[in-house]
C-alpha cells in the first residue's frame, strides 16, 4: 500500500503542478494539493523502504539493488521505457497539432518504427547469445542516443518523413537494448531474489511509463496554455512544447547510455 501511494502521489503531484502552471493562477487549496501530493508520495516511499528493510518477509527484498549490474540495468530499463512512451506521445501530437496532419497520417508515420522495434528485439537476443551482452546493449544505447539528439535538434522543423525516419532509428536502438538490458540485469541476480528483481523491473517499467506521459503532456500543455486550438499561435505553442519534451528525452537518453555502460562495467 505504501509503495502504491508513493508512486501515485508522485505522478499526480507532477500532473497537478503542470496544471497550475498551465492555468497561470491557483487558489490556496489547489497549491496545497500540488505541493502536498509529491511530498506525501516521497514520505510513503521512505516509509516503504524502512518497512522493507526491517521486515523478515517484505513485499520486495530491496537488497536486490546491492548488485550493481542489476541496479544500473534497472535504471537503463526504466529510462528506455520513459523515452519510448514519451516519443509515442510527443511525435503524434506534434504531427497533428503543429503540422496539421490527420490522426491516421500521424499513426501511419510512426508505425514503421514500431515494426522495426519489435523486429530488432529478437535479433538483439540472438546477438547476445552469440557475442554477449555488451555489443547489442551498447550499440542500441548509442543508436538510441543519436536518434534522440537528432530529434531534439531537428525534430521540430523537418517534414514528417524525416521525423518518422529519426523515430525509426531510435526504435532500432531500443529494440537492440531494451529486452537485453532486462536479461543482462536479471542474469546476475541471486536465484532466491529473482521474484523480487522481476517485480521491481515490472513496477519501474509501469511507473516510468506513467511518469513519462505525465511529464511530457505537462510540458506540451504548458506551452499550449491560453491558446485557441487550430490557430497559428496554438501550433507555435505545440512546436515549442514538443521541442522542450524532445530535449528532456534526449537528456534521459544520456542517462541510458551511462547506466548501460556502468551495468556492463560491473561484470567486465
MOWOSUL-V253680 format. One record per backbone hydrogen bond with DSSP energy under -0.5 kcal/mol. NH is the residue of the N-H (numbers start at 1). CO is the residue of the C=O. Records with the same first field share a line. If there is no record, write none. Layout:
BEGIN
NH->CO ; CO
END
This chain:
BEGIN
5->1
6->2
7->3
8->4
9->5
10->6
11->7
12->8
13->9
14->10
15->11
16->12
17->13
18->14
19->15
20->16
21->17
22->18
23->19
24->20
31->27
32->28
33->29
34->30
35->31
36->32
37->33
38->34
39->35
40->36
41->37
42->38
43->39
44->40
45->41
46->42
47->43
48->44
49->45
50->46
51->47
52->48
53->49
54->50
55->51
62->60
64->61
65->62
66->63
67->64
68->66
71->67
72->68
73->69
74->70
75->71
76->72
77->73
78->74
79->75
80->76
81->77
82->78
83->79
84->80
85->81
86->82
87->83
88->84
89->85 ; 86
90->86
91->87
93->89
94->90
95->91
96->92
97->93
98->94
99->94
100->96
101->95
106->102
107->103
108->104
109->105
110->106
111->107
112->108
114->110
115->111
116->112
117->113
118->114
119->115
120->116
121->117
122->118
123->119
124->120
125->121
126->122
127->123
128->124
129->125
130->126
131->127
132->127 ; 128
136->132
137->133
138->134
139->135
140->136
141->137
142->138
143->139
144->140
145->141
146->142
147->143
148->144
149->145
150->146
151->147
152->148
153->149
154->150
155->150 ; 151
157->155 ; 158
158->154
163->159
164->160
165->161
166->162
167->163
168->164
169->165
170->166
171->167
172->168
173->169
174->170
175->171
176->172
177->173
178->174
181->177
182->178
183->179
184->180
185->181
186->182
187->183
188->184 ; 185
189->186
193->190
194->191
197->193
198->194
199->195
200->196
201->197
202->198
203->199
204->200
205->201
206->202
207->203
208->204
209->205
210->206
211->207
212->208
213->209
214->210
215->211
216->212
217->213
218->214
219->215
220->216
221->217
222->218
223->219
224->220
225->221
227->224
231->228
235->231
236->232
237->233
238->234
239->235
240->236
241->237
242->238
243->239
244->240
245->241
246->242
247->243
248->244
249->245
250->246
251->247
252->248
253->249
254->250
255->251
256->252
257->253
258->254
259->255
260->256
261->257
262->258
263->259
264->260
265->261
266->262
267->264
268->264 ; 265
END
